[in-house]
Amino acid sequence: MLRTQISLTDAQMARLRAESLRCGVSIAQLIRDAVDHVLPAAEWEARKARAIAAIGCVRDEADDVAERHDEYLANLSAGR
């Protein structure tokens, strides 16, 4: 497991502590469960695969990818 540091409001921490006590699990476990709920692994892997597949799909001569990346990805998704 990797360690990370996050900043929470007092209210968020109070809710986490209360839920931790109610469920008998650590705050870290609650946060891991929340991440898995918001970003399911299968969905995340599919999104990552689409992003990797998109690399190189933009024409080589395009020098504006940094500015127009959303447009290029939308066109790619639309099959253009």
Secondary structure, 3 states (H helix, E strand, C coil): CCCCCCCCCHHHHHHHHHHHHHHCCCHHHHHHHHHHHHCCHHHHHHHHHHHHHHCCCCCCCCCCHHHHHHHHHHHHHCCC
